[in-house]
Amino acid sequence: MPLLVLLNGPPCAGKTHLLDYIVQTFRLPAMSKDILKESLYETLGWSDRAWSRKLGQAAMALLLEYAASLLSQNQSCLLEANFVAHLAQGDLATLRTRARFRTAQIFVWAQTETLHLRFQERARAASRHPGHLDQILQHEYSAAAIPQSQLHPVATGGPTLRLETTHMDAALAADQKVRVKSWLLGLGLPTREEG
């Protein structure tokens, strides 16, 4: 059966950097919730938190449609997002009514104080699409306010690889890439080198 890989974890844990590595290393179609959300911002505009949440729900629905299309064609794929654990379990159950697949999850996390500091830095840098409202939403990602539902992996029924990024340096980043590559190879995913 095809494999659905969830690349999961709270904001600023390091999912995007890992996604880039996986896409460069493996022949695995991948889609990010933020890519879809930014496309919606560009198409429909952006405004306040309520609108951002609404487009976030739409982006998640599109992400699941992307997975359903590939999985129903017997094609493995990866979805990257900050999945809300209990909602994602329902989404997986719905996907299983449309396709047969295995699941695996890479859960990237860091201590909440580190996540908060990174979120503040990202807001200051203004490096993301303004529709994400990073500067306005810093209070939602203070160390005490990060939702618990985003601090735990989704119960997928498949294997989970946990990566902590609290104290990242070049050596740890390289070690984690080796771990991810070995783990995904063990799940039967082909690398780009294999043609």
LOTOR-388766 format. One record per atom (N, C-alpha, C): x, y, z; residue in one letter. Coordinates in steps of 0.001 Angstrom, whole numbers, plus 524288, in hexadecimal, padded with zeros to 5 digits. Layout:
# LOTOR-388766
XYZA...
END
This chain:
# LOTOR-388766
8034F7FB5380000M800008000080000M8036F804DB80000M8016B8092D7FDE3P8046A80E077FE12P804EF80FEF803B5P808B0813648047CL809DC81567809B2L8087D81B38809F2L8058681CB580DE5L804778223280F04L807F4823CC81390L80B7E8277681292V80F048296D81696V80D0982EB981867V80C2C82F4A81D7BL80AE68345F81FB7L80FE1836C3821EEL8112883B7082029L8156B83E7A82278L812CE84278825FAL813078418A82B07N80FAB8442282ECBN812EE846C88330BN8108884A89835A9G8130784D2583A0DG81122852BA83A80G812178553483EF4P8104585A8983FCAP8132C85E6E83C5FP8110B8632F83BBFP813B986736838C3P8192E8683D83AEAP81CDA8691683763C8224986A79838A4C82565865EC83ADDC823818612983A39A8268085CA883C0DA82ABB85B0F83825A82A1C85C8B8332FG82E0385B3882F38G82C08857AD82AF2G826E28576082A47K824A1853E382656K826308556E820C8K8263A85A7681FA7T8273C85C3281A48T82CB585AC281884T8309285B6D81BF8H835F4859F781A93H836578541E8197CH833A98510781C9FL833C684B6C81BDEL830DA849E4816E6L82C9A84C8F815C0L829B084B89810F5L82D2784C5580C31L830178509980C26D8339F851B0807C3D8377384D30806F7D8399D84B3980B41Y83D5B846E480AE9Y83ABE841F7808C4Y83627840B380ABFI8337683BF180902I8322683C3E80337I83037840B88017AV82EC4841657FBF3V83393840E67F871V83806842DF7FA3CQ83CD5842877F725Q83F1083D007F711Q83DD2839E57FB14T84049834C87FBB2T83CEB830517F9A8T837C5830BF7FA31F8344882C697F8E0F830AE82DC27F457F82F3B829B07F173R82B4082A477ED60R825F08299D7EFF7R8244082DC07F28EL81F7A82D907F5ABL81C75832A17F4E1L81808832767F22BP814E2837347F1A2P8138E8396A7F705P8140783E817F790A8132E840F67FCABA810328460F7FBF8A80D11847597FFF6M80A3184C457FFE8M80A0184E6E8056FM80A7085396805C6S80A598564F80AC2S805468596780B54S803148594E80FF6K7FE5C85C6381103K7FF5F8622F81007K803FB8641B8118ED80518869AB810E6D8056086B4280B2AD80751867D1807D4I80779869098023BI801F1869D38002EI7FE7486651801B9L7F902866D38000AL7F67E86BAF8025DL7F79186CB780751K7F5388713F809E5K7F7088765580759K7FC0487698805F2E7FE0087B4E8036AE7FBB687BF87FDF5E7FAA6877B87FB43S7F7F9878137F62DS7F27D87A467F6E6S7EFE4878A17FB19L7EAAD87AB47FC38L7EAF48807D7FDA7L7EEE6881FE800A2Y7EF9088794801DDY7F01188AC77FCDBY7F340888CF7F93CE7F42C88BAD7F465E7EF4788BE67F0FBE7EC15887DD7F147T7E758887AA7EE17T7E2CC88A997F08ET7E220889DC7F5BCL7DD7B88BDE7F865L7DE8F890777FC02L7E383891A57FCD7G7E4F1895FB8004CG7E59F89434805EAG7E75D897D28093BW7E8198969D80EBFW7E65089B43811FBW7E4B589A25816D6S7E31189E7281A3ES7E41E89D2081FEDS7E02E89B2E822D1D7E0BB89A7F82870D7E160894C5829EED7E181893B982F08R7E25D88E7483104R7DDF688ABE82F69R7D92488C8E82F87A7D4C58893482E07A7D555887678285BA7D6DE88B03824EEW7D796889AB81F64W7DC36885F181EC0W7E05C886DB821B4S7E4E68837082173S7E36F87DE382313S7E04E87D648272FR7DE918783D828E7R7DB4487594824ABR7D7D6878A682234K7D4758767581E27K7D7B98747181990K7DBA38777B817FAL7DEF6875B9813B4L7E268871338156AL7E3C28710881A6DG7E6A786C9081C6DG7E3888678F81BFDG7DE7C867D381D23Q7DB1A8634181C93Q7DAA6861A2816D9Q7DA43865878136DA7D9FA8645780DD1A7DF10861DB80BF2A7E37F863DB80DCDA7E891861AD80C45A7E91185C0980E16A7E72E85AED812D0M7E77485593814C0M7E3FE851F681181M7DF6D853D380FF9A7DC02850A580CA5A7DE9E84F7F8076AA7E149853688052EL7E40E8529B80043L7E89E84ED5800F7L7EB4584F3180560L7EFA184BB080685L7EDC6846018069BL7E94F84528808FEL7E72D83FDE80944L7E55283DF3803ECL7E33B84175800BEE7E1B583FF77FB6CE7E67A83E6F7F834E7EAB6841447F8F0Y7EFA8840077F658Y7F14C83A787F7BBY7F12B8393C7FCDBA7F2B0834087FE96A7EF0282FDF7FC71A7E9ED830E57FCA1A7E61F82D167FAC6A7E6FC82BD07F505A7E81B82FCF7F1EDS7E8F282EF77EC5DS7ED9B82B6C7EB64S7F1FB82C7D7EE15L7F6AA8295C7ED41L7F612823DA7EF7BL7F410823777F43CL7F39781E577F6B6L7EFEA81ABE7F3B3L7EBBA81CFA7F180S7E80F819CA7EE7FS7EA81817CF7E96AS7EEE981A417E7D5Q7F1D8818767E343Q7F686815197E4D3Q7F67F813557E9B5N7FA9F80FFD7EBCBN7FFE0812CE7EC07N7FFAC817E77ECFFQ8046481B227ED2FQ8054181D177F2C5Q809C981BEE7F4EAS80B3081DFF7FA18S80BD7823DE7F9D0S80B27826837FE46C80BC282C2F7FE68C80CBF82E0A803F6C80E39832FA8046DL80F4D835658097DL80C1483A5880A05L809DC83B1F80EAEL8070483FE380FF6L809CB842958147AL80AD1847A7813E1E80D6584AA68180BE809A084EB581A2FE808D484EA481F5EA8056285265821EFA8061E851F0827D2A803F6855B982AACN8039F855368305BN7FE41852CC83181N7FE0B84DAE83120F7F91E84AD78319FF7F71284B278373AF7F20584C15837BCV7EF6A84BD383CCBV7EDF28461D83D9DV7EFFE843CC841D2A7EFE483E1F8426EA7EA7683BBE841B2A7E68683D9A84493H7E16683B0E84452H7DEAC83BFA83F13H7DF958408483CA6L7DD418418383786L7DFCE83E2583355L7E4E683D95833B7A7E7BC83A8382FCEA7E61C834C982FF6A7E4E8832C283496Q7E32382D58834E9Q7DE0782C97831D7Q7DA79830578323FG7D5AA8301882F30G7D6AD8308F82969G7DA67833FF827F8D7DBC0834A38226DD7DE0482F998202ED7E15182CFB82338L7E3918280E82161L7DF57823ED820AFL7DB9F823D78244FA7D75182011823D6A7D4328211481EDEA7D3468261081DA4T7D07182764818D5T7D393825D581403T7D8B5826C481422L7DC0E8253E80FBAL7DBD281F5A80ED2L7DB7481C6481301R7DB68816B38127DR7D66B814B380FE3R7D264817F080FA9T7CDB68166280CCDT7CE7481723806E9T7D2AA819D780570R7D39981B0E7FFF0R7D83C818247FDA0R7DBCA8164C80103A7E077813A37FF0EA7E2BD810398035AA7E59780C30801B3R7E86F808EA80564R7EE0A80AD58059ER7F02380B8780A56F7F57880D7480AE0F7F7A280C3C81047F7FCCC80C4581092R7FF8F80BF381584R800AD8118181760R801C28122681C63T803158175381E69T808498172B82142T80AF081B9F8212DA80FA481C7C82442A80FCA8224882588A812A9823A78298BQ812B18291882B3DQ8181B82A9F82D2BQ819C382F3682B6CI81E6D831AF82D96I81C8083635830E6I81D81835F2835F2F81BB083A058398AF8205983D3683B5FF8205A84234839C9V8249D845C983B09V822D08496783F68V825E7849C884387W8242F84CEF847F2W828DE84F9084A8EW827AC8535884DE5A82B9B855F98511AA828EC857B185619A82BF58591C859F0Q829B885B0D85ECEQ8269F85FFF85DB7Q82267860BF860B2T81EC48650185F86T8215786A5E85FB5T824FF86B3F8633EE8279F870578637BE82ABD8715485E7BE82D3586D4585C7BT8301B86DBC85794T82C7286EED8530BT8280786C40852E1L8243086D4384EB9L82256872E984EF4L8215A874D4853A7H81F9087A3785452H823A187E1885253H8288E87D51853BEL82CB6880D985200L82D4F880B884C14L82CE787C15849CCR82D5087BA784419R828B887E598416AR8241587DCF843B5F81F888805E84163F8202B8865084189F8223088857845E8Q8232A88DF68464FQ8270E88FB784223Q82B2D88CAA84174E82F2288DFE83D93E82CDF88DCF8380DE829A4889FE83700R827348899F831D1R823AA88E4C830D7R820D088FEE834EAA81D658947D8345AA8209E899608334BA82500899FB83618R8286389E8E83540R82AA989E8F82FC5R82C19899F182DE3A82E878998A828B7A82AA789A7B8244FA82598899BC8256CA8217789A6B82179A822D68977A81C76A824958929F81D20S8266B88F89818B2S8221488C7281608S81D7F88C1A81887R81938889188163AR8151E88CBC813F0R8118288A7C8111DH80D3B88D7780EC7H80A628907881318H8090F8957081233P8066D898828164EP801278964F817F7P7FEC489320814B6G7F9CA890C88161DG7FA1D88D3181AD5G7FED488B4981C19H7FF73887F1820B1H7FED688AFD825CEH7FF2D890328258EL7FE5C8938B82A23L802278924E82E90L80704890F482D39D80AC488F6183139D80B948938F8356BD80BC489882833D1Q80CBB89CA7837A8Q8082E89D4983B70Q8037689C398399CI7FED989CD583CEBI7FE1E8981C84082I7FFD88938B83EC6L7FE8288EB38417AL802A088CD084558L8066A89022846B6Q80A8488E5284A38Q8085B88C7084F71Q8041B88EE48514CH801DF88D4A8565BH7FFC6887B885636H7FE20885E385193E7FC128808F85128E8005E87C7C85199E8053187E20850DDY8098C87A798510FY80D8787BF985538Y80B9C87E4F85975S80EF887F0085E03S80FEC8799886052S813F7879228638BA81571874038659EA810EE8715E86876A80D8B8747D86AF6A8093B8723B86DF8A8044B8716F86AC3A8042E87387865FAA7FF4A8738486301A7FF5086FF885E3BA803C286D9785CF2I803DC86A208586BI80002865A985959I7FC59864CF855D2P7F852860D4856BBP7FAA985B6E857ABP7F8E1858C785BBDQ7FABC8538585CF5Q7F9C284FC685871Q7F59F850D685577S7F44684D6585119S7F86E84D7084CD4S7FBE68517284CE3Q80012851BD84902Q8054F84FDB84B2EQ8056A84E6285025L80A4984CD3852A7L80AE0846EA85304L807438441185085H8076883E5F850AAH8065383C3D84B38H808C3837DD849E6P807C183598844BEP8022C833978443AP80088832F483F69V7FB6D830BB83E3DV7FBB782AD183EF1V7F7B68288284130A7F771822CC841A4A7F5E18209B83C56A7F9BA81F4D83925T7F8B481D95833C9T7F817817B483354T7F9E9814D38373AG7F9F980F2F836C1G7FEDB80D258341EG80237810BC83245G8072180F4182FCBG80BC081125832FBG810788102F83117P81521811C9833F7P815CE817B583416P81847819978383DT8195C81F31838D4T81F1C81FFD83A1FT8219F8237783743L826FA8251B83860L826B482A7983AEFL828B682AF183FAFR828A082FE48428ER82DFA8327984237R82DF683784840D8L832D283A8284076L8325A83F69843C5L835ED8400B84779E835F0844C384AA7E839C5848AF8485CE8380984D9B847F7T83B4B851AA8458DT83C698563084945T83BD98554E84E69T83C86859958522BT841F185BF6851C6T845F5858C1851BFH84B6485AA8851B1H84DF9858F484CA1H84C6A85B5E84863M84E5F859D084346M853B685C2784230M857058590783FC6D85BE985AE983D91D85CDD857C783895D8610F858F7835D0A862058566E830C7A862A38508983158A8654784ED883583A8662C849418363BA861128465E83745A85DB3848A083A94L858B68462383BC4L8553384613836F8L8553284A5F83406A8520684A8D82F45A853B88464C82B72A858D88459A82AD5A85AD18418B82753A8595A83C258294FA859BA83B5282E75D8585183644830BCD852848351B82FEFD84F448390F83090Q849AD8383982FDFQ8485B836EA82A3AQ84B178394782686K84A2E837F782104K84B9A8324781FF4K84FD48307582250V8515782AFB821B2V84D2382772823FEV84B1B828DD8288CR846FE825BF82B03R84217825938279BR8408E82A1982584V83BDC82A5882239V83C998271081D53V841218278D81AD8K8420C8248C8160FK841D981EB781728K8447C81D0681B40S8447E8177E81C99S83F008158D81DD4S83C00818B4820ABW836B3817318223EW8331D816B681D87W8335681A8B81A05L8300281A5E81562L8319B815FA811B0L836B3814F681144L8386F8107C80E23L8364B80B6A8106BL8364380B0E81598G834338067181828G82E658059D81730G82BA4809D6815E9L8261280981814A8L825258085B80EE0L82969807DF80BE9G828F38064780675G8289480AB08028AG829C180F7C80425L8296D813E080076L82E6E814537FD42L82DFC815217F81CP8329C815887F4C7P8350081AFE7F4F7P83A3181B267F4ABT83CE28202F7F45BT83D21821EB7EEB2T83E7B826D67EDEAR83F18828DB7E89AR843A78262A7E5D6R847898247D7E8CBE84C15821DF7E677E84A9681CA87E402E8464481A657E5DFE844A98154F7E3D3E841D2815BD7DEA0E840FA81A887DCDFG83E9F81B5E7D7B4G838DC81A7A7D777G
END
